[in-house]
Amino acid sequence: MTGDTLISGAFLAYIGFFDHYYRKVLINYWRDLLENAGLLYRSDLFLTDYLPKPNERFLWQANRLPDDDLCTENAIILSKFNRYPLIIDPAGQAYEFLLSFYKDRKIMKTSFADDAFMKNLETALRFGTPLLVQDVEKIDPILNSVLNKELYKTGGRVLIRVGDQEIDFAPTFTMFMITRDSNARFTPDLCSRVTFVNFTVTPSSLEEQCLNIYLRNERPETDQKRIRLMKLQGEFKVKLRELEDQLLNALSNATGNILDNLEVIKTLQNLKDEASGVQREMEDSEKVLEEVKQDTEVYRPLAVATSKIFFAMGSMSQVYFLYHFSLAFFMDTVYSLLNENRKLAEISKSDYTTRLAFIYQELFRLIYQRVTHTLRNQDKMIFALRLAQIKLGSGAAACQDLLTQLIRGSSIIESKLSPKILGGKLSTNQLKLLEEVGNSQRFNDLVAHIESNEHEWLQLLKAVNVEDAIPKGWYNNEYESNLASTLNPHEKEIASSLRDLTIIKILRPDRFKQAAEKLIDKILGENFLDVPALNLGYVVEKESNPKSPLLLCSAPGFDASYKVDTLARDLNKKYEAVAIGSSEGFEQADRAIKQAAKVGSWVLLKNVHLAPAWLQELEKKVHGLQAHDVITHLFRIS
């Protein structure tokens, strides 16, 4: 009891700031400390089951909380905090949950940039309504007295001073502060006065969310059975706790010799029989739950791939600074596949295997089609190879290593190879790549083979059909034989193609794109890279929404705004164009956006590259318009 309580208290007080991985590390560290101190604790204790009541978890999920351990842990902290929570919420999951959960209590939304901020704060303090403060990358000092809970009593009234005002304080008042900036930094003074809750999505939490989405969509009866059994198990655990309390109460209230007290013995026997019955029912439900888990695990590889695809999209920001993809955009794509794909709708709901295979294949294709329009031509192949790496899965480890090597460049700063190799026809970068590949166990004979068979390799440098001109026997035969024994025929073919593609990347980069396209077709399906031409009208009306402005990027000297002109005429839409770059332009843009949000017209902002800092403010303003419900579904910004 003591150990469980200590871990629970530490969990509620300190763990909210950390992501899912470090939470597990911390809990294991705390358990080691308890063990060293000689304090007992339950090793099988799950805090997500121990701290909330059984019906609370289902109530949270009914109010749009994603069903994964990270979000459940955060909901526990949000239900038991002492200091007001400061929530790190890049994906907007906490925002949606809080608005839904406190809807009946008329939760108020505001921000420090809101002209009515003080009025909203005063109203919430006075009448005890929940207050949601957005975009708190920096805290306004006006909140200090609220965070410190500086209350005092005067004539039977409980008051709090905010600025120069004395405001009645309602005991039901609560406040949540949210930032969507996962990189926000806060002072130690503030950290000591708030409860941090980190909703930043991790691979494991997104995997669980996607698994539940696929199960709910494809096997709704299994999902309902799983939820019902989990609720039943929670009720069984509560019943056992109650029986334990009754047992302890009966023993503590017993007088005299317990063995001579027939009433106590009868009570103990009844409690024992009832506990045995509950335990049997728990064991029976666990057997059924195990069968449900087996059905659920069928969708695990799809959920794992889905999570990896999202984080692969996130890693594209390392290639180019504009490549940032939100979780909302990604999940919209997943839901579009599940709910709007005509081919999937034609497959019977009872044909689980065929539907699963189709979703797995089509997910990669749909993601690539939506993302590729945002990428520069030279970066599309990188993303396609990254998807191919995910599609291969973790089984073919050797293929994974080669794909990783293809995607990234050389880490060698200065090559030790002689520049005279192949008659001095190789560039400095080619020598670096050649040396790095030659250092791997699989290709450790490559450099020696090139030096001893120079004529064959020189033929490769000027060959038209590059794939047919690659010499044989330059790889480690023993390694290749051992590798072949672990791969199926399809994987062997891919491994061979990857091996040749590695050489083509080094010695014939001019033919790399064509060779890589053939490899991608083998892994991801034929014509995977054939993406329909951009239909801007479809993107505007079907894929975008009022709170996601469209960013049109073009080469220097090319004005892409004519596409908006043409589309507006075709769709008979009104729009206002504003040139950004001056203070007058910013004011005009603010007025145009507010007006367009109300009437559902468009706003075209030109030359936004001249004001990147203002774009951050624009994002907050659009989010604020949506938060105050003054935005229509027809409104767009580009």
N, C-alpha and C positions, 0 to 999 in steps of 0.2 A: 504493500500500500504506500509506504513512504517513498520508495524509489519511483513508482508510477506517478505519484503526485509531483515529485521534483521534476521529472522529465516533462510532464504536462505543463507545469508552470514555466519552465525554461522555454518550452515550445511556444507558448502563447506570448511570452515577453520578448523573445529575441530572434526567433527563427524566420519571421515574416520577411525580413530584408533579403534573405538569400534565395537563390534559385533552387530548383528541385534537387540537383546533384549535391550541392553543399549542405542542404538540409539533411540528407541521409548521412553525410559525413559527420555533421555535428551531433546528430542523435546517437550514432555509434560511439562517438567520442565521449558523450555524456554517460553512456552506459558503461564504458570502460572506467570512468571516474567513480561511478557508483559501486562498481565491482571492487575497485581498489580500496574504497572506503568501507567495504563490507555491508553495504546497503542492498537489500533484496529488491528485485524488480522482475516483472514478467517479460521474458525474452520474446514471447509471441504477441506482445501488446501492439496493436495497431491504433495509433492515436486518432485516425479518421473514423474508427469504430468506437473508441473509448470515450472521446470528448463530446461528440454531438449525440442527441437523442435520435433514435431510428427514423422518426418521421421528419426530422429536420433536413436530412440529406435529400429526401425526395421533394420537400418543399423548395429547397434551393434549386434543384434541377428543374422543377416546374416553373421557376422564375428565371430561366435562361442562363443558369450557371452551367458551364460545360462539365461533363461527367468524367473528371479525371482526378487523380490524387492531389495534384498541385492546387487546382481550383477548390477542391473540397477543404484542403488544409487552410487556404486563404479565407474561405467562408467561415470556418471555425474561429479564426482570429477576428474576423469582422463581427462575429456574434458575441465575443467575450472580451473585447478590448476594454482597457481602462483609460489610456491616452487616445485621443482622437486619431484615427488612421490616416496616414499619408500613403496613397496607393500608386504604385508604379504600374501603369496599364497601357503598354504600347498598342495592344490589339483591340482595346475597347471592350474587353470581356467583362471587367468589373463594372464599367460604366453601365452597360446594358443590364447587368444583374441587379445593381443597386436601384436603378430606375424602376425595374419591374417589382423587386422585392418590397420596396417602400412606397409603391404606388398608392396603396390604400391610405397611407399616412400623409399623402400629398407632399412628397419630397420636392424641395425647391432646388433649382439649378442656377448657378451664377458663376462669375469669375471676377478676378481683380480688374479686368478691363471693362467690366459691365458698369454702366453709369448708375444702375440701381443696386450696386453691390451692398452699400450700407443699409439701404432699405430692406433688402432681402435678409441680410444678417440680423437686423433688429426684429423683423417679423418672426424669423425662425427661433430666435432666443426667447421672444415673448410668448409665442404660442406653442413652442415645443415641437415644431415640425423638423424633420431631418433636412440638413442643408448639404448640398453637393457642390463643392468649389472646384472648378476645372482649371487646368493649365497653371499649376502651382509650382513651376520651375523655381520661382522665388516667392517667399512668403511676405505678404504685406504686414508691417509691424502692428497694424490695427488689430490683428488677430492674437497678439501676445497674451492679452488678458483672458481670452477665450481658451487658448491652448493651456495656460497655467491654471485655469478654473479659479480665477480670483473672485470668489463669491463672498458676499457679506450680507448680513441681515439688518434691516432697519424697519422697526415697527411691524414685525411679523412678515415683512416682504423679503424675499431673496433677490438680491440685485447683483448686477455685474456692470462694471464701468468699461465701456468701449469708446475709445477716443474721449470726447468731452460729454458723452451721454451716459446716464444711468438707466439701465434697461432691466426690467423684470426678467428673471431667469426661470424658465419652466424646466422641471426635472426630466421631462421626456425629450428635451433637446439633444440632438446628436449631430455630428458633423463629419463628413468625409471629404478629404482633399485628394485630387487625382492629377497626376501628370502623365502625359503620353510619351515623354522623353525618357527613354531607358538609360540615357547617359547623364541625366541631371545630377548635380552635386549639391549637397546640403551641408550647412554648418553643423559642427558637433553640438552646439547649443540647441538647434532645432531638433536634431536627432534624439536628444534626451527628452523631448517633450511630445513626441508623436510615436505612434505605433506604425512601423513600416510594414507594408503588405505588397509583395512583389508578384505581379501577375505576368511577368515576362514569360513568353511561351518557350518551352524547352522541347527537344526532340521527343523525349519520353512522354511528356504531357500531351503534345500534339498527336502522338501516335495513339494514345488512349482515347482522345477526343474523336479521331477519325475512325477508330475501331467501333466506337459506340454509334457513330453516324451511319457507317456501312451496315452494322447489325440492325439498327432501327429501320433502315430503308429496305434492306434485302430480306431480313428474317424478323419481321415485327413480332411474330408469335414467340420466337425464342427470346427476343429482347424483353417482352412483357413478362415471360416466365422468369427470366433472370432478375428483373426488378422486383417481382413478387416474392421470389425466394430470398433475396437479400433483405427485403423488408421483414419477412417472416423470421429470418435468422436474427435480425436486430431485436425483434420483439421477444424472441426466445431468450436472448442474452439479458434483456431487461427483466424478464420474468425470473431468471435464475438469480439475478442480483437481488430482486425483491425477496425471493425465498431465502437467500443467505441472510438478508437483514432480519427477516422474521425469525430465523433460527437463532441468530445472535440475541435478538430481543427476548425470545422465549427462555434462553439459557440465563440471561442476565437478570430476568425477573423471577427466576425460580427461587424458592425458599427451601431451606432444609436440604436433606439428601435427595439429589436428583433421581437416584434409582428408586426411591420410595414414593416419588411424586408421580402417580399414574397419569395425571392430567398433562404433565410436561412430556412424559414418555409418549403418550398418545399424540400430542402435538408434533413431537419430533418425528414420529413414524409417518404421520400424514405429510409433513414437509418432505421427508425422504422419498415417499412414494410419488409425490407431485413432481419433485425434482428429477426423479428417474424417468418419469413420463416425458417431461420437457426435453431431457437429454436424448431420449430415443427419437423424439420428433426432430430434434436438431440433426442427429446423425442421418436420419432418412432424408431430410432436406439437403444435407451436404452431398449425398450421393446423387440426387437429382441435379444439384448445382454443378457437380463435376461433369455430368453429361452435357449440361448447357455450355460449360466452358469449352468442351471439346468442339461443339458447333461454332462457338465464338472464335476459337483459334484458327479456324479455316480462313478467316478474314484478316488474320494477323499480318501475313506477308504484304497484303495490299495496304494495310494501315502503316506499316513500316516504310514502304516505298513512298506513300503519300507524304509522310513526315519528312523523309529525306529530300523529296522534290522541293518542298517549301524552303528548306534550309539551303538547298543548292541555289535556289533563286536568290536567297539572301546573300550568299557568297559572291554573287555576280557584282556586287558593289566594289569588290576588290579589283575587278577588271575595268570598271568605269564608274565615276562618282554618281551618275544619274540613275544607276540601276538599283532602285529600292522598291520592294514589292510588299504590300501590306498583307496581313493575315486575312483581312476582309476580302480583298481581291482574290486571294487564293481559294478561300472557302466558297466564294461565289462561283468560281470555276468548278469546284467539286460538286456543289449543289446543282449547277447547270447540267453537268453530266448525268447525275442521278435522276433529275426530274424533267429535263427538257430534251434529252437525246432520243430521237425517233427510233433509231435502230435498237436501242436498249428497251424501249417501250414495246417493241415487237417480240421480244424474247419473253417467254412465259415466266411469271413470277415464281413458279414452282421449279423451274430449271435452274437451280442454284449454281451448278458448275459452269454452265454456259454463260450466265450473267456475270459471274465472278471473273471469268477469263476475258470477257468483253470489256468490263469496267477497267480491269488491270491494263489492258492494251490501249484502250481509248483515252485513259487518263493522261498518259504520256503525250499522246498526239494532241489532245485539246490544250494541255498546258503549253506545249511548244507553239501551237498556233497563236495563242493569246499573248505569249511573252515575246515571240520573235519580232513582232511589229515594234517593240520598244527597243530592240537591240540594233547596234551598228552591224553592217554586213560582216565585218571581220570578227565579230564576237558571237555570231549565231552558231558557228561550228563548235565553239568552246562549250556553249550551253547544251548543244545536241550531244556532244561527247560525255558531258556530265550526266545527262539523262540516260545515256547508254550504260554508263558505269552503274547507275542505280538499278537499271533494268536487269543487269547481269546478276545482281544480288551478291551476297557475301560468300556464296559457294565457290565460285571460280576466283580464288584469291590472286593467282598469278595474272589473270586477265585484269583484275582490278588494279594491280600494281602498274601494269603497262599502260592502262588508260590514264591513271594519275600522272604518269610520266609524260604522256602525250599532251595532257592539258596544260601542265605547268612548264615553265622554261627551265634553263639550266641554273643550278645554284653555284656553279664553279665561277670564281672571279677571274682567274687567269689559267688558261690551259697549259698543261705540261707537255702536250703532244707536239711533235715537230711540225712546223708549218709547211714542210716539204712533202707531207703525205699527199698521195694522189697528185703529184706534180705541182703542189702548191695551189691547187684549184679550190681549196676549201676556205671559207671565210673564218674569221675569229669565232663567231657565234657557232658555226658548224663544228669547229674543233672542240668547243666547250661541250656541246651536246654529245659529240662522239665520245669524248673522254668520260662523261657522266654515265652514258649507257654502258660503256666498256667496263666500268667499275662494278656493275651488277654481276651477280653470280651466273645469271642466265646467259649473259653476253660477254663473259670475260675473255673469250677467244676472238672477239670481233676485230680489235686493232691489229692483232698479229695476223689474222686472215687477210685483212686489207693490205698489209705490207707485203705478204708473200704471194698474193694474187692480184697485184695492182692492175693488171690488164683487164680482168673481168670487172673490177669496180669502176675503172675509167669508162668502160662501155656503158655502165649504168648511168653515168653522169650525162651522157648524150643520147640515151635511148628514148624512143618515142613511146613504146609500150613498157613503161617502167616496171609494172608488176611482174612481167615475164622476164625482165633482165636482171632481177636481183639474184646474185650468186647463191649457191647452196653451201651448207656445211660451215657457216660462219658462227653458229651458235653452239653452246655447250650441249653435246649430244646426250651425255649422261643425265643432265638436268632435264632436257626435253623428254627423255624416255620416262623418267620418274613422274614428270608432270602429266604426260599423256595417260598414264595409268589411273589418274585421279579425275579425268575429265570424260564427259560423254561426247558422242560424235559431234554434236552441235557446238559444244564448248571447244573441242579440238580445232574445228574450223575457224572459230573466232580467235582462238589463241594464235593460230598460224597467220591470220590476217593482221592481227595486232603486231606480231613480230615483223612482218613486212612493212607495216605502216610506220613502225619506229624507224626503220632504215630510210623510208621515203621522206619522213619529216626532217631527217638529218641531211641527207645527200641530195634529195630532189624536192625541196619545199614547194616548188612550182606545181608539183603534181599531188601535193598532200590533200588538198580539198577534194579532188575527184576520188582519191583512194579512200578518204575518210567517209565520204558519202556512201560508198559501197559497204563499208563496215557498219555504218549506222543502219542501213537497210536490212542487214543481216540480224542485227540485235533488236531494233525497234519496229521493224516491219517495212515492207516495200513502200516507196514513195513517201516515207515519213517526212522528208524535208520539203516536199511539195506543198507549200502553204498558199492558200488563195490570196489574191491581191487584197490589200487593205480596203475595206468598205467602211469609210468614215461614218456614214449615216447609220450603219448597223452598230458600230462601236458606241456612238453617241446615244442612240435610243435603247439599245439592248444591254450593252456591257458596262456603260458608265452610269453614274447617278449624280444627283445634285451636290453631294458632299465630296465628290472626287473630281476636281478640275482636270481637264485634258491638257497635257503639255505637248505642243507641237515643236519639234526640234528640226532644224535644217542646216545645211552647209552654209558657210559665209557667202553672202551675195544672193541667196535664194530666199524668197519670202513665201512662207507656207500659208499665210493668212488667206490667200485666194481660195484655198480649199474650203475654208469656213464660209467665205462669200458665196461660193457655188452651192454648198450644202444648204445654207440658209435660204437661198432662192428656191432650190428644189423642194425643200420641206415647208416653204412659206413661213419661215420663222423670223421674228424680229430680233435684232441684236444691236448692241452698242459697242463700238470699238473705241478703246482708250489707249493712248500711247503712254507707256510708263517711263519715268526717268526724271520727272520734276515734281516738286511739291504739289503743284496744281494737278498733275496727272494722278497722284495718289488720292487726292481729295475727290477728284472726278470718278476714279475707280470705286472708291468706297460708296459714293452715292449711287453709281450705276449698279453695283452688286446688290445693295439693299433693295433698290427698286425692282430689279430683275428677279430677285428671290421671291418677291411678293406676287408679281404678275406672271412669272413663269417664262420669261424671255431669256436670251443669251447675252453674255458679256464676253468680248474678245479683248484680251489684254496683250498689247504688242510690246516687244523689246523688254520682256521681263528679266532678261539676262543682265540688264543694267541695274537691277535692284534685288539681288538675291536675299538680302536681309528682310526686305519688305515681304517677300514670298512667305517667310515663316509667319509673319503677322497675318497675312492673307489666309493661311491655313487655319489659324486660330479663329479668325473672323467667320469663315465659312462654317467651321465646327460650332461656333457660338450661335449662328443663325439657325442651324439645324437643332441645336439644343433648346432654343426658345420657340420651336415649332412655327417659325415664320418663313419656311422655305417650301416651295412647291416642287412636285416631281418633275416638272418640265424645265426647271432652272438648270443652266449649264454655264461653266466658265471654261474658256480655252485661251 
